[in-house]
Amino acid sequence: MDRRTFIKGATVAVGGFTLLGAQGCEPGPIAGQGYRQVFDDDFETLNTNVWGPTPAHRDTIPPGAFTVADSILTVRADLSRPRPYEELTTLGPFSSTVPHYPQATAWQEGYFEIRARCTNDPWTKLALWFFSLEAPNYANATRPCVHLNSEWDMVENGVRLAFAGPETGRADVNSVSVLHRNTNSPCDLPDETRMAVTDFPGGGLCDWHVWSGKWTSTELTTYLDGQLLKTQAPYDTTAQPMYLEISAAPAASLTSPPPGMPEPPAFIETQVDWVRVWQK
């Protein structure tokens, strides 16, 4: 295993990749474009050198939140808990010194594929997304505000529930991708967002699908089972290394759900078959 961080095709010996000895089969959206496979996890086990909880929640993980069985990763959110969601990241182990995640797996640009499914319930939010590596690496340390954060929600199905209602905004019928310029508005600068929505009135988005995204210097394009969905232009802050988060979460606040919502289920799960990454 050769553990590295890849940034625009260059390598820096601080990351957590599995570098494949031979190029993997190229997906259609990048075929013949000079990409090579740089990361592949089929979840035979849960590799804790790569995968770990979010920084804010690493000390409060309930039993059974992250499990692997039969080559399937399950991220489970217990909706009876005060924090009714769980997120597994490619940050790896935490260090008390800065940078806090020296083994983090992060990418800047590339093509990303995740085969996943989620609980088919109006409460579900399926989120497969990327966030600035610099933010958790230097949390509580001095960072110049010229370094604004970035977030790319490659998949955030269910996020429209709060304003579209339980029938038309749920994860099963809307494919949603959101790009943030400065998430949570640090440094006294507002966040800017771009949202791309594709409607699937017949549903079926909570079943097994391959969700993928192509990130270049000029575009962020999402795909479902190899078929193009939407393209967005990046922000100036998008050009930085970002790590992956896999979420299991309710789509709306438990205290103020939109009208017409049924009672929430006991658990919401996101299951992942594999994650694969290609870069030039």
Secondary structure, 3 states (H helix, E strand, C coil): CCCCEEECCEEECCCCCCCCCCCCCCCHHHCCCCCEEEEEECCCCCCCCCCEECHHHCCCCCCCCEEEECCEEEEEEECCCCCCCEEEECCCCCCCCCCCCCCCCCEECEEEEEEEEECCCCCEEEEEEEEECHHHHCCCCCCCCCCCCCEEEEEEECCCHHHHCCCCCCCCCEEEEEEECCCCCHHHCCCCEEEEEEECCCCCCCCCEEEEEEECCCCEEEEECCEEEEEECCCHHHCCCEEEEEEEEECCCCCCCCCCCCCCCCEEEEEEEEEEEEEC
